[in-house]
Amino acid sequence: MMQKGLFITFEGTEGCGKSTQVELLARQLGSLKHRVRTLREPGGTSIGEEIRHTLKHSKNNAAMTPEAELLLMNASRAQLVREVIRPALAAGEIVLCDRFYDSTTAYQGYGRQLDLAMVRNIVEVAVGGTKPDLTLLLTISREISELRRAMRQATLPFIRDRIEEASAEFFARVDKGYEAIAAAEPNRIRVVDASGSPEHVCLNIWQQIQPILPKAGRW
């Protein structure tokens, strides 16, 4: 009998190392014969990747309002949930997603200071009942985040990221948002100190998820 898969999301502010940890965990799970699918938000589908470009990299997006940003993020998410995530979970895969709806609460709700009830309602339209089994919130200090963000921009001088252009005050609000989100759902969200080496962080993550992993080969 086919099992339902496992949905794990990675959250955190800029420079916390989410993408690296998604890749490391996917590699480890694959070595144990689990079927793994890695995704990112916004994006993950052809439509979502076009929306990602508009949100983050387009030279024509400077005047984007917070409300438009919120709706575009969730348009990408609605497509990803229905086109990729639900079928993958139904097939018994482990889905690892670099950001999901907690990012919207933190960035558009707390960061852009949009009404949180409105944000929740729009997210609900996008995801319906598709929610993570486990969310790993990677945390670093604001100083480390700013340093890593500056280093990343320096190494990618031709790729503009509109969201990373936000002020330090914006990212301070994002951090506060993540703190509130984690406090509200401690059973789903596990806070991971991401200030150490990637290998150390990966080990910490593995200890968090190992108890909930299905046994490989029982699909």
Secondary structure in CASP SS format (residue, H / E / C, confidence):
PFRMAT SS
TARGET T0000
AUTHOR 0000-0000-0000
METHOD secondary structure of the structure
MODEL  1
M C 1.00
M C 1.00
Q C 1.00
K C 1.00
G C 1.00
L E 1.00
F E 1.00
I E 1.00
T E 1.00
F E 1.00
E E 1.00
G C 1.00
T C 1.00
E C 1.00
G C 1.00
C C 1.00
G C 1.00
K H 1.00
S H 1.00
T H 1.00
Q H 1.00
V H 1.00
E H 1.00
L H 1.00
L H 1.00
A H 1.00
R H 1.00
Q H 1.00
L H 1.00
G H 1.00
S H 1.00
L C 1.00
K C 1.00
H C 1.00
R C 1.00
V E 1.00
R E 1.00
T E 1.00
L E 1.00
R E 1.00
E C 1.00
P C 1.00
G C 1.00
G C 1.00
T C 1.00
S H 1.00
I H 1.00
G H 1.00
E H 1.00
E H 1.00
I H 1.00
R H 1.00
H H 1.00
T H 1.00
L H 1.00
K H 1.00
H H 1.00
S C 1.00
K C 1.00
N C 1.00
N C 1.00
A C 1.00
A C 1.00
M C 1.00
T C 1.00
P H 1.00
E H 1.00
A H 1.00
E H 1.00
L H 1.00
L H 1.00
L H 1.00
M H 1.00
N H 1.00
A H 1.00
S H 1.00
R H 1.00
A H 1.00
Q H 1.00
L H 1.00
V H 1.00
R H 1.00
E H 1.00
V H 1.00
I H 1.00
R H 1.00
P H 1.00
A H 1.00
L H 1.00
A H 1.00
A C 1.00
G C 1.00
E C 1.00
I E 1.00
V E 1.00
L E 1.00
C E 1.00
D E 1.00
R C 1.00
F C 1.00
Y H 1.00
D H 1.00
S H 1.00
T H 1.00
T H 1.00
A H 1.00
Y H 1.00
Q H 1.00
G H 1.00
Y H 1.00
G H 1.00
R C 1.00
Q C 1.00
L C 1.00
D C 1.00
L H 1.00
A H 1.00
M H 1.00
V H 1.00
R H 1.00
N H 1.00
I H 1.00
V H 1.00
E H 1.00
V H 1.00
A H 1.00
V H 1.00
G C 1.00
G C 1.00
T C 1.00
K C 1.00
P C 1.00
D C 1.00
L E 1.00
T E 1.00
L E 1.00
L E 1.00
L E 1.00
T E 1.00
I C 1.00
S C 1.00
R H 1.00
E H 1.00
I H 1.00
S H 1.00
E H 1.00
L H 1.00
R H 1.00
R H 1.00
A H 1.00
M H 1.00
R H 1.00
Q H 1.00
A H 1.00
T H 1.00
L C 1.00
P C 1.00
F C 1.00
I C 1.00
R C 1.00
D C 1.00
R C 1.00
I H 1.00
E H 1.00
E H 1.00
A C 1.00
S C 1.00
A H 1.00
E H 1.00
F H 1.00
F H 1.00
A H 1.00
R H 1.00
V H 1.00
D H 1.00
K H 1.00
G H 1.00
Y H 1.00
E H 1.00
A H 1.00
I H 1.00
A H 1.00
A H 1.00
A H 1.00
E C 1.00
P C 1.00
N C 1.00
R C 1.00
I E 1.00
R E 1.00
V E 1.00
V E 1.00
D E 1.00
A C 1.00
S C 1.00
G C 1.00
S C 1.00
P H 1.00
E H 1.00
H H 1.00
V H 1.00
C H 1.00
L H 1.00
N H 1.00
I H 1.00
W H 1.00
Q H 1.00
Q H 1.00
I H 1.00
Q H 1.00
P H 1.00
I H 1.00
L C 1.00
P C 1.00
K C 1.00
A C 1.00
G C 1.00
R C 1.00
W C 1.00
END
